[in-house]
Amino acid sequence: MKLQSPKRILSEDFSSDDKAVAGTLGGILNTYLEELYTLSSKNITIEDNLNQELKTLKIQVDASGFPKTKTSFQNNLKGKITGMMVIRSFGDVSVTAAPFIEFSESTRIITINKVIGLVADTDYQLVIQIIAS
């Protein structure tokens, strides 16, 4: 089912006794209803509407998946981090499996402890999606 474009509340559509109330309600509701219609018409964005963040990390791991250098960054999200996913990887060698990140968080600093699925001693750039509750 496709939503119909919302009808605007216009004071001209009401009797003279109701014009003031209709104008006030229209001022409050018209913009909101138009935004809601726009969002529901395949225009909602993950970046603007969910408690998540995209980060790009440069990383190299050893044969066990431990980072060769400490990799940490600031958590800029509201709430506790519930997880993260690698959504894209760049490197000279393809990953061996879908990369999985083990991490810890302390005082809003996220530390990457291990990345499984990367080829050892290879530079990678990972785009990760961080999701918070």
C-alpha positions as CSV (number, residue, x, y, z in Angstrom):
1,M,0.0,0.0,0.0
2,K,1.4,3.4,-1.0
3,L,0.7,6.3,1.4
4,Q,-1.1,9.3,0.0
5,S,0.4,12.7,0.2
6,P,-0.9,14.4,3.3
7,K,-3.6,17.1,2.9
8,R,-2.4,20.3,4.4
9,I,-4.5,22.0,7.2
10,L,-5.4,25.4,5.8
11,S,-7.2,28.0,7.8
12,E,-9.1,29.0,4.6
13,D,-10.9,25.6,4.7
14,F,-12.6,26.4,8.0
15,S,-15.3,28.7,9.2
16,S,-14.3,32.1,10.5
17,D,-14.8,30.8,14.1
18,D,-12.3,28.0,13.5
19,K,-9.7,29.8,11.4
20,A,-7.4,30.7,14.3
21,V,-7.4,27.1,15.7
22,A,-6.9,25.6,12.2
23,G,-4.0,28.0,11.5
24,T,-2.3,27.1,14.7
25,L,-2.8,23.4,14.2
26,G,-1.7,23.7,10.6
27,G,1.5,25.4,11.7
28,I,2.3,22.6,14.1
29,L,1.2,19.6,12.0
30,N,1.7,20.4,8.3
31,T,5.5,20.3,8.4
32,Y,5.6,17.1,10.6
33,L,3.1,15.3,8.3
34,E,5.1,16.2,5.2
35,E,8.4,15.0,6.9
36,L,6.6,11.7,8.0
37,Y,5.3,11.2,4.4
38,T,8.8,11.8,2.9
39,L,10.4,9.4,5.4
40,S,7.8,6.7,4.6
41,S,8.4,7.1,0.9
42,K,11.8,5.3,1.0
43,N,13.6,8.4,2.1
44,I,14.5,7.3,5.7
45,T,18.3,7.2,6.2
46,I,20.2,4.9,8.6
47,E,22.8,7.6,9.2
48,D,20.3,10.3,10.2
49,N,17.7,8.2,12.0
50,L,19.4,5.4,13.9
51,N,21.8,5.4,16.9
52,Q,24.7,4.2,14.9
53,E,27.9,5.5,13.4
54,L,30.2,4.6,10.5
55,K,34.0,4.6,11.1
56,T,36.8,3.8,8.8
57,L,39.8,2.0,10.4
58,K,43.2,1.2,9.0
59,I,44.4,-2.0,10.6
60,Q,46.9,-4.9,10.2
61,V,46.6,-8.0,12.3
62,D,48.9,-10.9,13.1
63,A,48.2,-14.6,12.4
64,S,45.8,-14.8,15.4
65,G,43.9,-11.7,14.4
66,F,45.4,-9.4,17.1
67,P,46.1,-5.9,15.8
68,K,49.7,-5.1,15.2
69,T,49.2,-1.6,16.7
70,K,46.7,-0.4,19.3
71,T,43.5,0.6,17.6
72,S,41.1,2.7,19.7
73,F,38.6,5.5,19.0
74,Q,36.1,7.6,20.8
75,N,32.5,6.4,21.1
76,N,30.3,9.3,19.9
77,L,27.0,7.6,20.3
78,K,24.3,7.7,23.0
79,G,24.1,4.6,25.1
80,K,26.2,1.5,25.3
81,I,27.7,-0.1,22.2
82,T,25.8,-3.3,21.4
83,G,27.9,-4.4,18.5
84,M,29.7,-3.5,15.3
85,M,29.8,-5.0,11.8
86,V,32.4,-4.7,9.0
87,I,30.3,-3.4,6.0
88,R,33.2,-3.0,3.6
89,S,36.9,-3.8,3.4
90,F,39.8,-2.6,1.3
91,G,43.1,-4.3,1.0
92,D,45.6,-5.8,-1.5
93,V,44.5,-9.3,-0.4
94,S,40.9,-10.3,-0.1
95,V,39.6,-11.2,3.3
96,T,39.5,-15.0,4.1
97,A,36.0,-14.8,5.7
98,A,33.5,-12.1,6.7
99,P,35.5,-10.1,9.2
100,F,34.3,-10.2,12.8
101,I,35.5,-7.7,15.3
102,E,36.1,-8.4,19.0
103,F,36.2,-5.1,21.0
104,S,36.0,-3.6,24.4
105,E,34.7,-0.3,25.6
106,S,35.8,1.7,28.6
107,T,34.9,5.3,29.4
108,R,33.5,5.8,25.9
109,I,36.8,4.6,24.3
110,I,36.3,1.5,22.0
111,T,39.4,-0.7,21.6
112,I,39.7,-3.3,18.8
113,N,41.0,-6.4,20.5
114,K,40.9,-8.9,17.6
115,V,39.7,-9.0,14.0
116,I,38.9,-12.5,12.6
117,G,38.9,-13.1,8.8
118,L,41.8,-10.8,7.7
119,V,45.0,-12.1,6.2
120,A,47.9,-11.6,8.6
121,D,50.5,-8.9,7.9
122,T,48.3,-7.2,5.3
123,D,47.1,-3.6,5.4
124,Y,43.3,-3.2,5.4
125,Q,40.9,-0.3,5.6
126,L,37.7,-1.4,7.2
127,V,34.4,0.5,7.1
128,I,32.5,-0.5,10.3
129,Q,29.0,0.2,11.5
130,I,28.8,0.8,15.2
131,I,25.4,0.2,16.8
132,A,24.4,1.5,20.2
133,S,21.3,0.8,22.4
